[in-house]
Amino acid sequence: MDNPGFAPAFLLANPHVQSIVANRPPRSRLVDRRWHVSSAIVEDVIVDAGDGVRLLGHYSPPFGPGDGGLVVLIHGWEGSADSAYMMSAALALLESGYAVFRLNLRDHGDSHHLNKGLFHSCRLAEVIGAIGWIAGRYRPARLSLAGFSLGGNFALRVAAAAPAHGLNLYSVVAVCPVLDPAQTMKALDSGWVFYRKFFIWKWRDSLQRKMQYFPDLYRFRDLNSFNRLEAMTDHFVRNYTEYDDLQSYLRGYALTGDRLATLQVPSCVLLADDDPVIPVRSLAKLHQTEALKVFLSPRGGHCGFIEALSIPSWLDNFIVHQLEDIAT
């Protein structure tokens, strides 16, 4: 386990500042402005993820000659392909000679109309199917994944399952991935109330959008009655997934135990000891494998790692460097 050497400015050292600044104004406006004055080309793509599932994504070729291959970026829960951290990382990768595919998970971004079924975190098969479809369409010399929070969790699960599905992945970077979902839920419900209220609000908004597209399927009358994520998740697991209870569902996407025992793709995980969302003590429950390198920073918050408001950020440069270094 290595210290990545992240050293934020004094005013950015607080973990809550780190967690919020990375994806909110003024930095989000700076990322948006930088994106729009860049030479980025964007192709909006409907991905055939198999079994009738369609996901929305956005492909961009590299700036100038590119030889880095293609990187698929996967956002966190209730984020999207257009989240500031996704766009900032995409810019750094495009400038470094990579093509980038920003993938929306089901019911994220403007994709609620594409599938009847609701998103949940155990829908690994469709993400594997999407990665396979992207590889077949663009045929990159090298295909890598980088994910944030729940997206990092998905990226590592895809990597562990890659050999069984014929996916040839070059490298994976997971930033603050969800390790033990039960512990993350507990941290959200018992920690600073901002995070709990934020995610409940975002989830309610997503479900309301889903209901607008499929009014004959969904009547979410109890949305405003939930004020804790555990109770809200338990309700939706029992009523809208194939899982009988909350604990079975949470175990279904945990990275702990033997989940990463089959990992062969060179991968790295970046975590912060002060992350208010991902308890790093869950690291002790991960299967030890030579394919996985872990970086643990004393600071960084949740998917923050912002030294200053500059673009690219320290995190963006870390992702670019690690995609190369971990595979050599």
Secondary structure per residue as TSV (DSSP state, phi and psi in degrees):
chain	resnum	aa	ss	phi	psi
A	1	M	-	360.0	124.4
A	2	D	B	-114.1	151.7
A	3	N	-	-88.2	122.4
A	4	P	-	-76.2	-7.3
A	5	G	-	84.9	22.6
A	6	F	-	-75.1	129.0
A	7	A	-	-137.0	93.7
A	8	P	-	-73.8	158.4
A	9	A	-	-61.8	155.4
A	10	F	G	-53.8	-45.5
A	11	L	G	-70.5	-12.5
A	12	L	G	-107.8	8.3
A	13	A	-	-74.7	-26.0
A	14	N	S	-63.6	133.8
A	15	P	H	-62.5	-32.9
A	16	H	H	-72.1	-37.3
A	17	V	H	-61.7	-46.4
A	18	Q	H	-57.3	-46.3
A	19	S	H	-68.1	-32.1
A	20	I	H	-92.3	-41.2
A	21	V	H	-62.0	-34.5
A	22	A	T	-58.6	-27.7
A	23	N	T	-128.4	16.1
A	24	R	S	-130.5	163.7
A	25	P	T	-59.0	147.0
A	26	P	T	-85.6	-11.4
A	27	R	H	-64.7	-38.8
A	28	S	H	-61.2	-34.8
A	29	R	H	-70.3	-37.1
A	30	L	H	-64.3	-40.8
A	31	V	H	-63.9	-44.8
A	32	D	H	-61.3	-43.1
A	33	R	H	-65.3	-42.8
A	34	R	H	-63.1	-39.0
A	35	W	H	-63.9	-43.5
A	36	H	H	-74.9	-21.0
A	37	V	H	-95.1	-3.2
A	38	S	S	-79.2	175.7
A	39	S	-	-96.7	25.4
A	40	A	-	-65.7	132.3
A	41	I	-	-104.0	134.6
A	42	V	-	-124.5	124.4
A	43	E	E	-108.7	115.3
A	44	D	E	-77.6	129.6
A	45	V	E	-131.1	135.7
A	46	I	E	-96.6	117.0
A	47	V	E	-91.1	130.5
A	48	D	E	-85.2	103.3
A	49	A	E	-92.3	5.6
A	50	G	E	93.2	153.6
A	51	D	T	55.9	33.3
A	52	G	T	79.1	2.3
A	53	V	E	-83.3	135.1
A	54	R	E	-123.3	133.6
A	55	L	E	-122.8	150.4
A	56	L	E	-97.0	134.9
A	57	G	E	-144.3	173.6
A	58	H	E	-140.0	119.5
A	59	Y	E	-103.5	138.0
A	60	S	E	-135.0	128.1
A	61	P	-	-74.5	161.2
A	62	P	-	-68.1	158.9
A	63	F	S	-74.2	118.1
A	64	G	S	71.9	-165.1
A	65	P	S	-60.8	135.0
A	66	G	-	-126.7	136.3
A	67	D	-	-135.1	12.7
A	68	G	S	-85.5	-8.4
A	69	G	-	88.9	-159.4
A	70	L	E	-117.2	133.2
A	71	V	E	-114.1	124.6
A	72	V	E	-93.2	121.7
A	73	L	E	-98.7	134.8
A	74	I	E	-124.8	123.4
A	75	H	-	-78.0	175.3
A	76	G	-	-88.4	176.5
A	77	W	T	-60.1	129.4
A	78	E	T	62.8	15.5
A	79	G	-	-92.1	-158.6
A	80	S	-	-163.9	175.5
A	81	A	T	-62.1	-19.7
A	82	D	T	-99.7	7.9
A	83	S	S	-61.2	148.9
A	84	A	H	-58.2	-41.6
A	85	Y	H	-64.8	-31.7
A	86	M	H	-70.7	-45.2
A	87	M	H	-67.2	-38.9
A	88	S	H	-65.5	-44.8
A	89	A	H	-63.8	-39.1
A	90	A	H	-61.3	-43.3
A	91	L	H	-59.4	-45.2
A	92	A	H	-63.1	-40.1
A	93	L	H	-69.3	-42.7
A	94	L	H	-61.8	-40.2
A	95	E	H	-69.1	-20.5
A	96	S	T	-96.2	9.6
A	97	G	T	94.0	12.2
A	98	Y	-	-97.9	145.1
A	99	A	E	-82.4	151.2
A	100	V	E	-131.8	135.5
A	101	F	E	-120.5	113.4
A	102	R	E	-92.8	110.6
A	103	L	E	-97.9	129.1
A	104	N	-	-88.5	130.0
A	105	L	-	-68.4	163.8
A	106	R	T	-53.2	137.5
A	107	D	T	62.7	27.9
A	108	H	S	-124.0	152.7
A	109	G	S	64.7	-150.7
A	110	D	S	-94.4	58.2
A	111	S	-	-128.9	11.4
A	112	H	T	-62.9	-24.4
A	113	H	T	-82.6	-9.1
A	114	L	S	-79.5	-26.1
A	115	N	-	-138.2	142.9
A	116	K	S	-72.6	-41.7
A	117	G	S	-71.5	152.2
A	118	L	-	-79.0	151.3
A	119	F	-	-66.5	142.5
A	120	H	-	-149.5	164.5
A	121	S	T	-76.0	-7.1
A	122	C	T	-94.8	8.3
A	123	R	-	-81.7	60.7
A	124	L	H	-71.9	-36.7
A	125	A	H	-57.7	-39.8
A	126	E	H	-73.1	-28.7
A	127	V	H	-72.5	-39.7
A	128	I	H	-60.9	-44.6
A	129	G	H	-61.3	-39.4
A	130	A	H	-65.2	-43.5
A	131	I	H	-62.6	-41.5
A	132	G	H	-62.6	-41.3
A	133	W	H	-64.7	-43.2
A	134	I	H	-62.0	-42.7
A	135	A	H	-61.8	-41.1
A	136	G	H	-69.2	-34.7
A	137	R	H	-74.0	-44.8
A	138	Y	H	-100.3	-16.7
A	139	R	-	44.6	58.1
A	140	P	-	-72.5	152.7
A	141	A	S	-63.8	-34.5
A	142	R	S	-138.7	134.6
A	143	L	E	-118.5	122.6
A	144	S	E	-126.1	162.3
A	145	L	E	-124.9	145.1
A	146	A	E	-140.3	128.8
A	147	G	E	-134.6	156.6
A	148	F	E	-120.9	128.3
A	149	S	T	57.8	-117.2
A	150	L	H	-62.9	-32.2
A	151	G	H	-64.4	-35.0
A	152	G	H	-67.5	-37.1
A	153	N	H	-61.3	-46.8
A	154	F	H	-60.9	-43.8
A	155	A	H	-59.3	-42.4
A	156	L	H	-70.8	-37.1
A	157	R	H	-66.6	-39.1
A	158	V	H	-61.1	-44.8
A	159	A	H	-61.9	-41.7
A	160	A	H	-64.6	-31.8
A	161	A	H	-91.7	-5.9
A	162	A	T	-54.5	-49.3
A	163	P	G	-59.4	-37.1
A	164	A	G	-69.6	-18.8
A	165	H	G	-112.6	10.5
A	166	G	T	69.7	23.9
A	167	L	-	-90.4	127.8
A	168	N	-	-102.1	93.3
A	169	L	-	-98.7	141.9
A	170	Y	-	-89.2	-44.5
A	171	S	E	-163.8	161.4
A	172	V	E	-140.1	137.2
A	173	V	E	-122.7	126.1
A	174	A	E	-118.8	118.0
A	175	V	E	-99.4	118.0
A	176	C	S	48.2	50.4
A	177	P	-	-68.6	148.8
A	178	V	-	-63.6	119.8
A	179	L	S	-94.3	-60.0
A	180	D	-	-120.8	101.8
A	181	P	H	-55.9	-34.0
A	182	A	H	-63.8	-40.5
A	183	Q	H	-70.9	-36.3
A	184	T	H	-65.0	-42.2
A	185	M	H	-63.2	-41.4
A	186	K	H	-62.8	-41.0
A	187	A	H	-64.6	-39.2
A	188	L	H	-69.0	-38.8
A	189	D	H	-77.5	-27.2
A	190	S	H	-106.2	-9.7
A	191	G	S	-88.6	-155.6
A	192	W	-	-57.2	129.2
A	193	V	H	-62.7	-23.6
A	194	F	H	-55.2	-45.8
A	195	Y	H	-65.3	-44.4
A	196	R	H	-61.3	-48.2
A	197	K	H	-65.5	-37.1
A	198	F	H	-63.0	-49.0
A	199	F	H	-69.7	-35.7
A	200	I	H	-64.3	-43.3
A	201	W	H	-61.5	-45.6
A	202	K	H	-63.9	-40.6
A	203	W	H	-67.2	-43.1
A	204	R	H	-58.3	-45.0
A	205	D	H	-60.8	-42.7
A	206	S	H	-63.0	-43.2
A	207	L	H	-67.2	-35.9
A	208	Q	H	-65.5	-38.3
A	209	R	H	-64.7	-39.9
A	210	K	H	-62.6	-42.1
A	211	M	H	-64.0	-34.2
A	212	Q	H	-65.5	-35.5
A	213	Y	H	-80.6	-29.8
A	214	F	-	-130.6	65.3
A	215	P	T	-65.3	-23.2
A	216	D	T	-78.8	-16.9
A	217	L	T	-99.2	-32.3
A	218	Y	-	-128.3	133.3
A	219	R	-	-133.9	88.3
A	220	F	-	-88.1	77.7
A	221	R	T	-76.9	-20.5
A	222	D	T	-100.7	13.6
A	223	L	G	-58.0	-39.6
A	224	N	G	-81.9	-3.3
A	225	S	G	-87.0	-10.4
A	226	F	-	-97.4	130.5
A	227	N	-	-126.0	7.5
A	228	R	S	-134.9	140.4
A	229	L	H	-66.1	-34.6
A	230	E	H	-61.6	-47.0
A	231	A	H	-66.7	-39.8
A	232	M	H	-67.7	-42.9
A	233	T	H	-66.3	-41.9
A	234	D	H	-58.0	-43.7
A	235	H	H	-60.3	-46.8
A	236	F	H	-75.1	-31.6
A	237	V	H	-61.9	-47.1
A	238	R	H	-70.2	-29.1
A	239	N	H	-103.9	-19.5
A	240	Y	H	-134.0	11.5
A	241	T	S	-131.1	174.6
A	242	E	S	-84.6	1.1
A	243	Y	-	-89.7	141.0
A	244	D	S	-79.0	-27.0
A	245	D	S	-151.6	165.9
A	246	L	H	-61.9	-44.3
A	247	Q	H	-64.2	-38.5
A	248	S	H	-62.2	-41.4
A	249	Y	H	-64.2	-46.7
A	250	L	H	-63.4	-39.3
A	251	R	H	-65.2	-26.3
A	252	G	H	-63.9	-23.7
A	253	Y	T	-125.9	16.2
A	254	A	-	-70.5	145.8
A	255	L	-	-91.2	-7.0
A	256	T	S	-77.0	172.2
A	257	G	T	73.4	-136.2
A	258	D	T	-96.2	12.0
A	259	R	T	-54.8	-39.1
A	260	L	T	-99.1	14.6
A	261	A	T	-63.0	-29.1
A	262	T	T	-93.7	6.9
A	263	L	-	-66.4	121.3
A	264	Q	-	-119.6	-20.3
A	265	V	S	-73.1	128.6
A	266	P	-	-56.1	120.7
A	267	S	E	-137.8	154.5
A	268	C	E	-137.8	151.0
A	269	V	E	-120.2	132.3
A	270	L	E	-113.7	122.8
A	271	L	E	-130.0	159.5
A	272	A	E	-119.3	134.6
A	273	D	T	-65.3	-22.3
A	274	D	T	-101.5	16.1
A	275	D	-	-61.6	120.9
A	276	P	S	-79.0	-4.5
A	277	V	S	-112.8	-38.1
A	278	I	S	-110.8	100.8
A	279	P	-	-64.8	119.5
A	280	V	G	-74.6	-12.1
A	281	R	G	-61.8	-19.5
A	282	S	G	-67.5	-13.9
A	283	L	G	-56.7	-33.4
A	284	A	G	-63.6	-18.5
A	285	K	G	-94.9	-0.5
A	286	L	S	-79.9	143.2
A	287	H	-	-68.1	130.3
A	288	Q	-	-81.2	125.6
A	289	T	-	-142.4	147.4
A	290	E	T	-67.1	-19.9
A	291	A	T	-76.7	-13.6
A	292	L	E	-112.3	126.7
A	293	K	E	-113.2	134.3
A	294	V	E	-114.4	129.2
A	295	F	E	-111.1	127.5
A	296	L	E	-122.5	115.5
A	297	S	E	-99.7	140.7
A	298	P	S	-60.9	-30.3
A	299	R	-	-129.5	166.3
A	300	G	-	143.5	-19.8
A	301	G	T	64.0	-154.8
A	302	H	T	-98.9	108.2
A	303	C	T	55.5	34.0
A	304	G	T	-93.9	-90.7
A	305	F	-	54.9	49.4
A	306	I	-	-105.3	113.2
A	307	E	S	-78.1	-35.9
A	308	A	S	-156.5	-180.0
A	309	L	S	-79.6	2.2
A	310	S	-	-65.0	156.4
A	311	I	S	-126.5	126.4
A	312	P	S	-73.0	160.7
A	313	S	-	-89.4	174.2
A	314	W	H	-57.1	-40.7
A	315	L	H	-63.9	-42.4
A	316	D	H	-59.0	-45.8
A	317	N	H	-66.6	-35.8
A	318	F	H	-60.3	-46.1
A	319	I	H	-60.6	-47.3
A	320	V	H	-58.6	-47.2
A	321	H	H	-67.2	-41.2
A	322	Q	H	-70.1	-32.9
A	323	L	H	-58.4	-31.0
A	324	E	H	-86.1	-48.5
A	325	D	H	-67.1	-39.3
A	326	I	T	-71.9	-15.5
A	327	A	T	-100.3	4.3
A	328	T	-	-114.8	360.0
